[in-house]
Amino acid sequence: MPHVTYLGFPRIGRRRELKRALEAYWKGESAATELIDTAASLRQRHWQLARDAGADSVPVNDFSLYDHVLDAAVALDAIPARYRTLHDADPLAGYFAMARGHQRGGHDLRALEMTKWFDTNYHYIVPELHAGQVFHARPEKPVAEYRQAVAAGHVARPVLLGPVTFLLLSKTVDGSHPLGLLDALLPAWLGLVDALVAEGADWIQVDEPALVLDLEVGARDAFRRVYETLAAHSPASILLATYFGGLESNLGLATSLPVAGLHVDFARAPAQLDAVLDALPDGRVLSAGLVDGRNIWLSDPATLLPRLETLRARVADGRLWIAPSCSLLHVPIDAAEEKQLPGDLAQWLSFARQKIAELRHYADAVAGNASAVQHLARQHEVVAQRLTSPDVVRADVRARVRGLTPQFSQRRSGFAHRAAVQRERFGLPALPTTTIGSFPQTDDLRNARAAFRSGKLDAAAYEERLRDEVRRAVSFQEEAGLDVLVHGEPERNDMVEYFGEQLSGYAFTKYGWVQSYGSRCVKPPIIYGDVARPTPMTVAWSSFAQSLTERPMKGMLTGPVTMLQWSFVRDDLPRADVCRQIALALRDEVHDLERAGIGIVQIDEPALREGLPLRRADWQAYLAWAVDAFRITAGGTSDSTQVHTHMCYSEFNDIIEAVAAMDADVISIETSRSRMELLEAFTRFRYPNGIGPGVYDIHSPRVPAEAEMADLVARALQVLEPDQLWINPDCGLKTRGWKEVGEALRGMVAVARAARERLPA
């Protein structure tokens, strides 16, 4: 019988217990011991849940208080010098200082950079290294979690981030190549392996997702050196885990490495099945990623059973493991919690617990278990019903997509003409100031939303509460001196969920939380049917806010690619077609805002870079439809309507032409943590449109000094023309508090005004 396992599990808990424990600790409302106890309890609960669902073994050290890449850096003692004093005195405070920044007790520490984990919406903390870096093994965390699992009676497999992927994901501050540190890193990393082996671990999972990327010769050589050294050094059985795509040109490399087992993603890249089986050496364990670890749809036995039978014909059961394609970090915990979904949707879903149970049924069925065979037969009927359900198909939506022409993607005039018309309309000063959209959502506001949803607060009272919050946001912005205002978005729970709730074809869970970073959790919508906009979604709130001020008010929308990327997307239509449906729905909203007198519309696309395929050969096709979807959304607007977009935590060098092709009048980007490094792509390309590089890191609770923001503005003016530059924070302010936001934005406005005075006449 195949061995059933999984690569990792969601950390946050069914009711976001980890989020609440983290935020209570950060606020000083609970002690470190309470946070540590909560973490231990969650691990214990999740291992047992997986075992009860049918897992034969469980991974350990996949759990993290903030981020597993940061954990790997700490385990290798890759702690930048500026955090060392704090970390040595209080390791937990030092750990969170690297993740979030730290501004108390005589310390003023900026957080490390943060970016997307491959092509997911999970954000990891970027390790900061330098030539001559010294590493040491700090195995306490993985060893402690392995001990905990074994003591609870589980067959446990420690998980380590592989050294090559770790270095490729890192940043060096001196321009040296991270792989140049491999010789220094390897002894420390082997020390982690040694400590786990000494504790009794026989199998160790080593995650090397970089093996699904286009690799340079140096990286390929690094893989060989690492795993040849490891094989000679340690008796541990290594499961080399790859995921998020196919091995393709790296298949020969991966199968040549001297490891005991190889995990391959057959959900994202099913076409590689035969090639992997042909290349797999005799005696090697194959962990087959059969069910999709990144989406929430029940798998179709008619598709997976033949694959499993092919695997069993070529790989003996003793060497065949079956698992989700990747860690289950990217899906919610339990679909059985969802009691209020429309139609038959609930029975179509498979979250983390269900995916492990599915694998158990597959393993039992191929072993001849009649009950499992019957269960999978019923499962196929359910999947077939979804694919033909009238709830998912709308003829009018599909006809509108078929009717798209190139004209839908065009503005009326080129940027130079639009810019002149917009200068005349808005009369903004040089270096105009604005924010990205949201303002702080206080506990009072969240409580009001919860009371409204539970029926304890009626609609009229709730709307008036929201209006008060809009008045507060507008009044504050006028007092602070911002030039282009936003309404603050108090009515919005999440930038995708808010719109999805008002679009047909979307559904929402109650407990379907997924970690984005740290304590930040989102509930991705489920796109299960054709998408359309029944009624305007934002016009009333933007119009009300504009009525409170003479200054320009931005209408705020989430763009079609982000609405797609940050949702669980139906798998019965091409993603490009789903994105075009969303774009047409949002286009209607843009035109309604324009007709209502809203002259500036921001269409946020933070997920555009995230959606880029991992292999360069696939980029052009993706960027073509993704950029077109944005242009459909903004297309047809008048020259005097200024279209903004926002992107955060993205590398732009490789996609700058596509960003330019979006033809937004102004783009705002995250640059404060990277100290304006991300502007290099725009300056090399000579990007002609407006740019707002962030000068205030909103993902950290620290308030930047004016001198710090002024330095960033000066750096931006070294490479941008003054008439291009906007001054704004990195991202929305929803997660911050009013006090820190007030201090930071007043400082930002003061910095912008001082910079204006220094501009040549």
C-alpha positions in Angstrom: 0.0 0.0 0.0 1.4 3.5 -0.8 2.6 5.5 2.2 0.4 8.6 2.8 2.0 11.8 3.9 2.1 15.5 3.3 4.9 18.2 3.1 3.5 20.8 5.6 0.4 22.0 7.2 -1.3 25.4 7.8 0.0 27.0 11.0 -2.6 29.5 12.0 -5.2 27.2 13.4 -8.9 26.6 12.6 -9.8 29.9 14.4 -6.6 31.8 13.7 -5.3 31.0 17.2 -1.7 31.7 16.2 -2.7 35.2 14.9 -4.4 36.1 18.1 -1.5 34.8 20.2 1.0 36.7 18.2 -0.8 40.0 18.3 -1.5 39.7 22.0 2.3 39.1 22.5 3.2 42.0 20.3 0.9 44.3 22.2 2.3 43.2 25.5 -1.0 41.7 26.5 0.5 38.2 27.0 3.8 36.7 27.9 6.2 34.8 25.6 5.3 31.6 27.4 1.7 31.9 26.4 2.7 32.3 22.7 5.0 29.3 22.9 2.3 27.2 24.6 -0.2 28.2 21.9 2.3 27.2 19.2 3.0 23.8 20.8 -0.8 23.2 21.2 -1.4 23.9 17.5 1.3 21.6 16.4 0.0 18.8 18.5 -3.5 19.4 17.3 -2.5 19.5 13.6 -0.4 16.4 13.7 -3.3 14.5 15.3 -5.8 15.9 12.8 -3.5 14.7 9.9 -3.1 11.3 11.5 -6.8 10.9 12.0 -7.4 11.8 8.4 -5.1 9.0 7.3 -1.5 10.2 7.2 1.1 7.6 7.9 3.8 10.1 8.8 3.9 13.8 9.7 6.4 16.6 8.9 7.8 18.6 11.7 9.6 22.0 11.6 7.1 23.1 9.0 5.5 25.2 11.7 6.7 28.8 12.2 5.8 31.7 14.5 6.3 34.1 11.5 8.0 32.6 8.5 9.9 29.4 7.7 12.6 31.1 5.6 13.4 33.4 8.6 13.4 30.3 10.8 16.0 28.8 8.4 18.2 32.0 8.6 18.0 31.9 12.4 18.8 28.1 12.5 22.0 29.0 10.5 22.8 32.0 12.7 22.4 34.3 9.6 21.4 37.2 11.8 22.5 40.6 10.5 24.7 42.5 12.9 22.2 45.2 13.6 19.8 42.7 15.2 22.5 40.7 17.1 22.5 42.6 20.4 18.7 42.4 20.7 18.6 38.8 19.6 21.3 37.7 22.0 19.4 39.4 24.9 15.9 38.2 23.8 15.9 35.8 20.9 12.1 36.1 20.4 12.3 39.9 20.3 15.2 39.7 17.9 13.4 37.3 15.7 10.3 39.5 15.4 12.6 42.6 14.9 13.9 41.0 11.7 10.3 40.2 10.7 8.5 43.4 11.7 11.1 46.0 12.8 11.6 47.1 16.4 11.3 50.6 17.9 11.6 50.6 21.7 14.1 50.0 24.5 16.7 52.1 22.8 16.5 50.2 19.5 15.3 51.5 16.1 15.5 48.6 13.7 13.9 48.4 10.3 12.6 45.0 9.2 14.3 42.8 6.7 12.9 42.8 3.2 9.9 40.7 2.4 8.8 39.2 -0.9 6.6 36.5 -2.4 7.4 32.8 -2.0 7.8 31.7 -5.6 4.5 32.3 -7.3 2.3 32.2 -4.2 0.7 34.9 -2.2 2.7 33.8 0.8 5.4 36.4 1.8 8.8 35.3 3.1 11.4 37.3 4.9 14.5 37.7 2.7 17.7 36.6 4.4 20.3 39.3 4.4 23.9 38.0 3.8 27.3 39.3 2.9 30.6 38.0 1.6 32.6 36.4 4.4 29.4 35.5 6.3 30.0 33.1 9.2 27.3 30.5 9.8 26.6 28.3 12.9 24.1 25.5 13.4 21.3 26.5 15.8 19.2 23.3 15.7 17.1 23.9 18.9 13.8 24.6 17.1 13.7 21.6 14.7 15.0 19.3 17.4 12.4 20.4 19.9 9.5 20.0 17.5 10.8 16.6 16.4 10.9 15.6 20.1 7.4 16.8 20.6 6.0 14.8 17.7 7.8 11.6 18.6 6.6 12.0 22.2 3.1 12.2 20.9 3.5 8.9 19.1 3.8 10.1 15.6 6.1 8.9 12.8 7.8 12.2 12.3 10.0 13.6 9.5 11.9 16.8 10.1 11.7 19.5 7.3 14.7 21.7 6.5 14.9 24.3 3.8 17.6 23.2 1.4 20.8 25.1 1.3 20.7 25.9 -2.4 17.2 27.3 -2.3 18.0 29.2 0.9 20.9 30.9 -0.8 19.1 31.6 -4.1 16.2 33.3 -2.1 18.7 35.4 -0.1 20.0 38.9 -0.7 23.6 40.0 -0.3 24.2 43.6 0.8 27.5 43.8 -1.0 26.6 42.6 -4.4 28.4 39.3 -4.1 26.6 36.2 -5.4 24.8 34.3 -2.6 26.0 30.9 -3.9 29.5 32.1 -3.2 28.7 31.4 0.5 27.9 27.7 -0.1 31.2 26.5 1.4 30.7 28.6 4.5 27.0 27.6 4.8 27.3 23.9 4.3 29.0 22.8 7.6 26.4 24.7 9.6 23.5 23.2 7.6 25.0 19.7 8.0 25.1 20.5 11.7 21.3 20.8 11.6 21.1 17.4 9.9 23.5 15.9 12.5 21.5 17.2 15.4 18.3 15.6 14.0 20.0 12.3 13.3 21.4 12.3 16.8 17.8 12.8 18.0 16.7 9.7 16.1 15.4 11.1 12.8 15.8 8.5 10.0 14.1 10.5 7.2 14.7 14.2 6.7 12.7 16.2 4.2 14.8 18.8 2.4 12.8 21.4 0.5 14.5 22.5 -2.7 11.7 24.1 -4.8 14.4 26.0 -6.7 14.7 22.8 -8.8 11.6 23.9 -10.7 13.3 27.1 -11.8 15.5 27.9 -14.8 18.9 27.2 -13.2 22.3 28.6 -14.1 25.3 26.4 -14.3 26.5 27.6 -10.9 23.3 26.6 -9.2 23.3 23.1 -10.8 26.9 22.6 -9.6 25.8 23.7 -6.1 23.1 21.1 -6.0 25.6 18.4 -6.9 28.1 19.6 -4.3 25.6 19.8 -1.5 24.0 16.4 -1.9 27.2 14.5 -2.7 28.7 16.0 0.5 25.5 15.2 2.5 25.5 11.6 1.3 29.1 11.1 2.3 28.5 12.9 5.6 25.3 11.5 7.1 23.3 8.3 7.2 20.0 10.1 7.1 17.5 9.2 4.4 16.8 12.4 2.5 13.5 13.1 0.9 14.4 15.8 -1.6 11.1 17.8 -2.1 10.4 19.8 -5.2 7.1 21.6 -5.9 5.3 24.4 -7.7 6.0 23.1 -11.1 7.8 20.5 -13.3 11.4 19.5 -13.1 11.7 19.8 -16.9 15.4 20.6 -17.8 16.4 19.8 -14.2 15.0 16.3 -14.2 18.3 14.7 -14.9 19.9 16.7 -12.2 17.3 15.9 -9.6 17.3 12.2 -10.2 21.1 12.0 -10.3 21.5 13.5 -6.8 22.3 10.8 -4.2 19.2 11.0 -2.0 16.9 8.3 -0.8 13.7 9.8 -2.1 12.3 12.5 -4.4 9.0 14.4 -4.2 7.6 15.6 -7.5 4.6 17.8 -8.1 2.3 15.9 -10.4 -0.7 18.2 -9.8 0.9 21.3 -11.2 2.9 19.4 -13.9 1.1 16.1 -14.6 2.8 15.7 -18.0 6.1 14.9 -16.4 4.9 11.6 -14.9 6.4 9.3 -17.5 9.6 11.2 -17.8 10.1 11.1 -14.0 9.4 7.3 -13.9 11.9 6.7 -16.7 14.6 8.8 -15.0 14.1 7.6 -11.4 16.9 5.3 -10.3 16.2 1.8 -9.0 15.6 1.7 -5.2 14.6 5.4 -5.0 11.5 6.4 -3.0 9.1 8.5 -5.1 6.8 10.8 -3.3 4.1 11.6 -5.8 2.3 15.0 -5.3 -1.1 13.8 -6.7 -3.6 16.2 -5.2 -3.3 20.0 -5.6 -1.9 21.5 -2.5 -2.7 25.1 -3.7 -6.3 24.9 -4.7 -9.5 23.7 -2.9 -11.3 21.5 -5.3 -12.0 17.9 -4.7 -9.9 15.8 -7.1 -11.4 13.6 -9.8 -10.6 9.9 -9.3 -11.1 9.3 -13.0 -8.0 11.4 -13.5 -5.9 10.4 -10.4 -6.6 6.7 -10.2 -5.0 6.0 -13.6 -1.9 8.0 -12.6 -1.7 6.1 -9.3 -1.9 2.8 -11.1 0.8 3.9 -13.5 3.0 4.8 -10.5 2.3 1.4 -8.8 3.2 -0.5 -11.9 6.6 1.2 -12.0 7.4 1.8 -8.3 7.0 -0.8 -5.7 4.5 0.1 -2.9 7.3 0.1 -0.4 8.9 2.9 -2.3 5.8 4.8 -3.3 4.6 7.7 -1.2 1.6 9.8 -2.1 1.1 13.4 -0.9 -0.3 16.7 -1.9 1.7 18.6 -4.5 3.2 21.0 -2.0 2.8 22.1 1.6 -0.8 22.6 2.6 0.2 26.0 4.0 -1.6 27.5 1.0 -5.1 26.1 1.8 -7.5 26.4 4.8 -7.7 23.6 7.3 -11.1 22.0 7.2 -13.9 22.3 4.7 -16.3 20.6 7.1 -16.4 23.8 9.0 -18.3 25.5 6.2 -22.0 25.3 6.7 -23.3 28.3 4.7 -22.0 28.0 1.2 -24.4 28.3 -1.8 -25.8 25.4 -3.7 -23.7 22.3 -3.9 -20.4 24.1 -3.4 -19.6 22.7 0.0 -19.4 19.1 -1.3 -17.0 20.2 -4.1 -14.3 21.5 -1.7 -11.2 19.8 -0.2 -9.1 21.7 2.3 -6.0 20.4 4.2 -7.8 17.8 6.2 -9.9 16.6 3.3 -6.8 16.4 1.0 -5.1 14.0 3.4 -8.3 12.0 3.6 -8.5 11.9 -0.2 -5.0 10.4 -0.3 -6.0 7.8 2.2 -8.9 6.7 0.1 -6.7 6.5 -3.0 -4.1 4.4 -1.2 -6.8 2.1 0.3 -8.6 1.8 -3.0 -5.6 0.6 -5.0 -4.9 -1.9 -2.2 -8.3 -3.4 -2.8 -10.4 -1.8 -0.1 -14.0 -2.0 -1.3 -15.2 0.8 0.8 -12.5 3.2 -0.5 -13.4 2.1 -4.1 -17.0 3.0 -3.5 -16.1 6.3 -1.8 -14.0 7.3 -4.9 -16.8 6.3 -7.2 -19.2 8.7 -5.4 -16.4 11.4 -5.4 -16.2 11.2 -9.2 -20.0 11.7 -9.4 -19.7 14.8 -7.3 -16.8 16.2 -9.4 -18.7 15.5 -12.6 -21.8 17.3 -11.2 -19.7 20.5 -10.6 -18.4 20.6 -14.1 -21.9 20.5 -15.5 -23.8 22.5 -12.9 -26.0 25.4 -14.1 -24.7 27.4 -11.2 -21.4 27.8 -12.8 -22.3 28.8 -16.4 -23.8 32.1 -17.6 -24.3 32.5 -21.3 -24.3 36.3 -21.3 -20.9 36.5 -19.5 -19.3 34.1 -22.0 -20.8 35.9 -24.9 -19.4 39.2 -23.7 -15.9 37.7 -23.4 -16.2 36.3 -26.9 -17.1 39.8 -28.1 -13.9 41.4 -26.9 -11.9 43.3 -29.5 -8.6 45.2 -29.3 -10.5 48.4 -28.9 -11.6 47.4 -25.4 -7.9 47.6 -24.3 -7.3 51.2 -25.4 -7.3 54.5 -23.7 -8.5 57.4 -25.9 -5.0 59.1 -26.2 -1.4 58.5 -25.4 0.1 59.2 -22.0 1.8 62.5 -22.9 -1.6 64.0 -23.9 -3.4 62.5 -21.0 -0.8 63.9 -18.5 -1.3 67.4 -19.8 -5.1 67.2 -19.6 -4.9 65.8 -16.1 -2.5 68.6 -14.9 -5.1 71.1 -16.1 -7.9 69.3 -14.3 -6.3 68.6 -10.9 -3.7 71.4 -10.5 -1.6 69.3 -8.2 1.7 70.5 -6.9 5.0 69.0 -7.7 5.7 65.8 -5.8 2.0 65.2 -5.0 1.3 63.2 -1.8 -1.3 60.5 -1.5 -1.8 57.1 0.2 -2.4 53.7 -1.3 -6.0 53.4 -0.1 -6.9 51.9 3.3 -6.7 53.6 6.7 -6.5 51.9 10.1 -9.3 49.5 10.9 -9.7 49.8 14.6 -11.1 47.2 17.0 -14.3 49.3 17.3 -14.7 49.2 13.5 -14.2 45.5 13.4 -16.6 45.0 16.3 -19.2 47.0 14.4 -18.8 44.9 11.3 -19.1 41.7 13.4 -22.2 43.1 15.1 -23.8 44.0 11.8 -23.1 40.5 10.3 -24.5 38.8 13.4 -27.7 40.9 13.3 -26.9 42.9 16.5 -26.5 46.1 14.6 -29.0 47.2 11.9 -28.0 48.3 8.5 -28.7 52.0 9.0 -26.7 52.2 12.2 -23.8 50.3 10.6 -23.8 52.5 7.6 -23.7 55.6 9.8 -20.8 54.1 11.7 -18.9 53.7 8.4 -19.8 57.2 7.3 -18.3 58.5 10.5 -15.1 56.6 9.7 -15.0 58.1 6.2 -15.4 61.6 7.7 -12.6 60.9 10.1 -10.3 59.7 7.3 -11.1 62.6 5.0 -10.7 65.2 7.8 -7.4 63.7 8.9 -6.0 63.8 5.4 -7.0 67.4 4.8 -5.5 68.4 8.2 -2.3 66.4 7.4 -2.0 68.2 4.0 -2.3 65.3 1.6 -3.0 66.3 -2.0 -5.0 63.3 -3.3 -7.3 61.7 -0.8 -8.9 58.3 -0.3 -12.0 57.4 1.6 -10.1 55.0 3.9 -12.1 51.8 3.0 -13.8 51.3 6.4 -16.5 49.2 4.7 -14.0 46.7 3.3 -12.9 43.6 5.1 -10.3 42.6 2.5 -9.3 44.1 -0.8 -10.4 40.9 -2.7 -13.2 39.6 -0.5 -15.0 43.0 -0.5 -15.4 42.9 -4.3 -15.9 39.2 -4.6 -18.9 39.5 -2.2 -20.6 41.8 -4.7 -19.8 39.7 -7.9 -21.7 36.7 -9.1 -19.6 33.6 -9.5 -17.8 34.2 -6.2 -18.4 32.5 -2.9 -16.9 33.0 0.6 -16.1 30.7 3.4 -16.5 31.5 7.1 -13.3 29.9 8.4 -11.2 29.5 5.2 -8.3 31.5 6.5 -4.8 31.3 4.8 -1.6 32.9 6.0 -0.2 35.7 3.9 2.6 36.6 6.2 3.2 36.6 10.0 -0.2 37.2 11.6 -1.7 38.5 8.4 -4.4 36.1 7.3 -6.8 36.3 4.3 -9.9 34.4 3.3 -9.4 33.8 -0.4 -12.7 33.9 -2.3 -13.7 30.9 -4.3 -14.4 31.5 -8.0 -16.8 28.7 -8.8 -18.9 30.2 -11.6 -18.9 32.8 -14.4 -18.2 36.3 -13.0 -20.4 39.4 -13.5 -21.2 42.6 -11.6 -24.9 42.9 -10.7 -24.7 46.5 -9.3 -22.1 49.2 -8.7 -19.8 48.3 -5.8 -17.9 51.4 -4.7 -19.6 54.4 -6.4 -21.7 55.4 -3.4 -18.8 55.4 -0.9 -16.4 57.3 -3.3 -19.1 59.8 -4.1 -19.9 60.4 -0.4 -16.2 60.9 0.4 -15.8 63.3 -2.6 -18.7 65.3 -1.3 -16.7 66.0 1.9 -13.7 67.7 0.2 -12.6 69.9 -2.6 -9.5 67.8 -3.1 -9.4 65.0 -5.6 -10.7 61.7 -4.2 -9.4 58.4 -5.6 -11.8 55.6 -6.4 -10.2 52.3 -5.2 -10.5 49.0 -7.0 -8.7 45.7 -6.9 -7.5 44.8 -10.4 -8.5 41.7 -12.3 -5.2 39.8 -12.0 -5.1 40.3 -8.3 -8.8 39.3 -8.0 -7.8 36.1 -9.8 -4.5 35.4 -8.1 -5.8 35.9 -4.6 -8.8 33.6 -5.1 -9.2 29.9 -5.3 -9.9 29.7 -9.0 -12.2 27.3 -10.8 -10.2 24.6 -12.7 -12.7 24.0 -15.5 -11.9 27.2 -17.5 -8.5 28.7 -18.6 -7.3 31.2 -16.0 -7.1 33.8 -18.8 -10.8 33.5 -19.6 -11.7 33.9 -15.9 -9.5 37.0 -15.7 -11.2 38.6 -18.7 -14.6 38.0 -17.1 -13.4 39.8 -14.0 -11.9 42.6 -16.1 -15.2 43.3 -17.8 -17.0 43.4 -14.5 -14.5 45.9 -13.1 -14.6 47.9 -16.3 -18.2 48.6 -15.6 -17.3 49.9 -12.2 -14.6 52.2 -13.5 -17.0 53.8 -16.0 -19.6 54.3 -13.3 -17.0 56.0 -11.0 -16.1 58.2 -13.9 -19.7 59.1 -14.6 -20.1 59.9 -10.9 -17.4 62.5 -11.1 -14.5 60.6 -9.6 -11.5 61.8 -11.5 -8.8 59.4 -10.2 -9.3 55.7 -10.1 -6.7 53.3 -8.7 -6.8 49.7 -10.0 -4.4 47.8 -7.7 -2.4 44.9 -9.2 0.0 43.8 -6.4 -0.3 40.2 -7.7 0.7 40.8 -11.3 4.4 39.8 -10.7 3.3 37.0 -8.4 1.4 35.3 -11.2 4.4 35.2 -13.5 5.2 31.5 -14.3 8.3 30.1 -12.8 9.8 29.2 -16.2 10.8 32.0 -18.5 9.5 30.2 -21.5 5.9 30.6 -20.1 6.2 34.3 -19.3 5.1 35.9 -22.6 1.8 34.1 -22.8 0.9 35.0 -19.2 1.9 38.6 -19.5 -0.1 39.0 -22.7 -3.4 38.1 -21.1 -2.6 39.7 -17.7 -1.7 43.1 -19.1 -4.7 42.9 -21.5 -7.0 42.3 -18.5 -5.7 45.4 -16.8 -6.1 47.4 -20.0 -9.7 46.1 -20.5 -10.5 47.3 -17.0 -9.1 50.8 -17.6 -10.0 51.0 -21.3 -12.3 53.6 -22.7 -11.9 56.1 -19.9 -11.5 59.8 -20.8 -8.1 61.5 -21.0 -8.9 63.5 -17.9 -9.5 60.4 -15.7 -6.2 59.6 -14.1 -5.7 55.8 -13.7 -3.3 54.6 -10.9 -2.2 51.2 -10.1 -0.2 49.7 -7.1 2.2 46.8 -6.9 4.1 45.7 -3.8 6.9 43.3 -3.0 7.7 42.6 -6.6 10.9 42.4 -8.7 10.3 44.5 -11.8 13.5 44.0 -13.8 12.1 41.1 -15.9 8.7 42.5 -16.4 9.2 46.2 -16.8 8.1 46.2 -20.4 4.8 44.6 -19.4 4.4 47.1 -16.5 4.8 49.9 -19.0 2.4 48.2 -21.4 -0.3 48.5 -18.7 -0.2 52.2 -19.5 -1.3 53.4 -16.0 -0.9 57.1 -15.5 0.7 56.6 -12.1 2.2 53.4 -10.5 3.0 53.2 -6.8 5.4 50.5 -5.7 7.0 49.2 -2.5 10.6 50.5 -2.1 11.2 51.5 1.5 12.7 48.2 2.7 14.9 47.9 -0.4 16.0 51.6 0.0 14.7 52.4 -3.5 16.5 49.5 -5.2 13.4 48.5 -7.1 13.5 51.9 -8.9 16.5 50.7 -10.9 14.3 48.7 -13.3 12.2 51.8 -14.0 15.2 54.1 -14.5 17.0 51.7 -16.8 13.9 51.3 -18.9 13.2 55.1 -18.8 9.7 54.5 -17.6 7.8 57.6 -18.8 4.7 57.7 -16.6 4.2 58.7 -13.0 5.8 56.7 -10.2 5.1 56.7 -6.4 8.0 54.8 -4.8 7.0 54.1 -1.2 8.9 56.0 1.5 7.1 54.5 4.6 7.1 50.8 5.3 3.6 50.1 6.6 4.3 46.4 7.3 6.4 47.4 10.3 4.9 49.2 13.4 7.9 51.6 13.6 7.4 55.3 12.6 10.1 56.4 10.2 12.0 59.5 11.0 11.5 62.5 8.6 15.2 62.3 7.8 14.8 58.7 6.7 11.9 59.5 4.4 13.8 62.5 3.1 16.7 60.3 2.2 14.5 58.1 0.2 12.9 61.0 -1.6 16.4 62.3 -2.5 17.4 58.9 -3.8 14.2 58.8 -6.0 14.9 62.3 -7.4 18.4 61.2 -8.4 16.8 58.9 -11.0 13.3 60.3 -11.7 12.1 63.6 -13.1 10.3 65.7 -10.5 7.1 65.7 -12.6 7.1 61.9 -12.5 7.5 61.5 -8.7 4.6 61.0 -6.3 5.2 60.6 -2.5 3.3 57.8 -0.8 3.6 54.9 1.7 4.4 51.4 0.5 1.0 50.0 0.8 -2.4 50.4 2.5 -2.6 51.4 6.1 -5.4 49.0 7.3 -3.2 47.0 9.7 -1.6 50.0 11.4 -2.8 52.2 14.3 -4.1 55.8 14.0 -1.3 57.2 16.2 1.6 55.8 14.2 -0.2 56.6 10.9 -0.7 60.1 11.9 2.9 60.7 12.9 4.2 59.0 9.8 1.9 60.7 7.2 2.4 64.2 8.7 6.2 63.5 8.5 5.8 62.3 4.9 3.9 65.5 3.9 6.5 67.7 5.6 9.3 65.8 3.7 7.4 66.3 0.4 6.9 70.0 1.0 10.6 70.5 1.9 11.6 68.6 -1.2 9.3 70.8 -3.4 11.0 74.0 -2.1 14.4 72.6 -3.2 13.3 71.9 -6.8 14.7 74.3 -9.4 12.2 77.0 -10.4 
